[in-house]
Amino acid sequence: MKRDTIFRRIHDMEAKRMRLLLISAVVVTVFGFHKSAEARPPYKGVYAELYPNDPVNPKRCRRCNVCHVPGDKRKKLRNPYGKAIEKALPHPNVKDRKLVKKAIKSAEKFKPKPCRDYGAPGSQFWRRLLSQ
């Protein structure tokens, strides 16, 4: 009898460990592999609609830095273009595409500086080398 209860306890402990491992794996999967945040969807979409072939900010550069200061991880600081859009909007987090489009058009004179996203580190070196 004693031997039977010892094996049952060991089995119960292993089952608890497996449940804990499974729950941990689910939590990591759900919260660990989330997509990184980008510009608010209506703002980003309207910008892409208005400027589909923008030479200043090509498609690969239309991210947060169109309106925000590069390097600000909390995305609280805005560049002059972002500030102009913010002033033109009636309230924060506007979802009406017409209002967003109007605000973006009103801020055209503050358009952001050209994109400096050259891809992976070192790719600029190879572009210069190959273009010679």
Contacts in CASP RR format, 6 or more apart in sequence:
PFRMAT RR
TARGET T0000
AUTHOR 0000-0000-0000
METHOD contacts of the structure
MODEL  1
MKRDTIFRRIHDMEAKRMRLLLISAVVVTVFGFHKSAEARPPYKGVYAEL
YPNDPVNPKRCRRCNVCHVPGDKRKKLRNPYGKAIEKALPHPNVKDRKLV
KKAIKSAEKFKPKPCRDYGAPGSQFWRRLLSQ
37 64 0 8 1.000
37 75 0 8 1.000
38 44 0 8 1.000
38 63 0 8 1.000
38 64 0 8 1.000
39 47 0 8 1.000
39 62 0 8 1.000
39 63 0 8 1.000
39 64 0 8 1.000
39 66 0 8 1.000
39 67 0 8 1.000
40 93 0 8 1.000
42 94 0 8 1.000
42 95 0 8 1.000
42 96 0 8 1.000
42 97 0 8 1.000
42 100 0 8 1.000
43 67 0 8 1.000
43 85 0 8 1.000
43 100 0 8 1.000
43 104 0 8 1.000
44 62 0 8 1.000
46 97 0 8 1.000
46 100 0 8 1.000
46 101 0 8 1.000
46 104 0 8 1.000
47 62 0 8 1.000
47 66 0 8 1.000
47 104 0 8 1.000
48 59 0 8 1.000
48 62 0 8 1.000
49 101 0 8 1.000
50 101 0 8 1.000
50 104 0 8 1.000
50 105 0 8 1.000
51 57 0 8 1.000
54 62 0 8 1.000
56 111 0 8 1.000
56 112 0 8 1.000
56 113 0 8 1.000
56 114 0 8 1.000
56 115 0 8 1.000
57 66 0 8 1.000
57 112 0 8 1.000
57 114 0 8 1.000
57 115 0 8 1.000
58 115 0 8 1.000
60 115 0 8 1.000
60 117 0 8 1.000
60 119 0 8 1.000
61 115 0 8 1.000
61 117 0 8 1.000
64 75 0 8 1.000
65 79 0 8 1.000
65 112 0 8 1.000
65 115 0 8 1.000
66 81 0 8 1.000
66 82 0 8 1.000
66 112 0 8 1.000
67 78 0 8 1.000
67 79 0 8 1.000
67 81 0 8 1.000
67 82 0 8 1.000
67 85 0 8 1.000
67 112 0 8 1.000
68 75 0 8 1.000
68 77 0 8 1.000
68 78 0 8 1.000
68 79 0 8 1.000
68 82 0 8 1.000
69 77 0 8 1.000
69 78 0 8 1.000
69 79 0 8 1.000
78 86 0 8 1.000
79 112 0 8 1.000
80 110 0 8 1.000
81 107 0 8 1.000
81 110 0 8 1.000
81 111 0 8 1.000
81 112 0 8 1.000
82 107 0 8 1.000
82 110 0 8 1.000
83 110 0 8 1.000
84 106 0 8 1.000
84 107 0 8 1.000
84 109 0 8 1.000
84 110 0 8 1.000
85 103 0 8 1.000
85 104 0 8 1.000
85 106 0 8 1.000
85 107 0 8 1.000
86 92 0 8 1.000
88 102 0 8 1.000
88 103 0 8 1.000
88 106 0 8 1.000
88 107 0 8 1.000
89 99 0 8 1.000
89 100 0 8 1.000
89 103 0 8 1.000
90 99 0 8 1.000
94 100 0 8 1.000
94 103 0 8 1.000
118 124 0 8 1.000
118 127 0 8 1.000
END
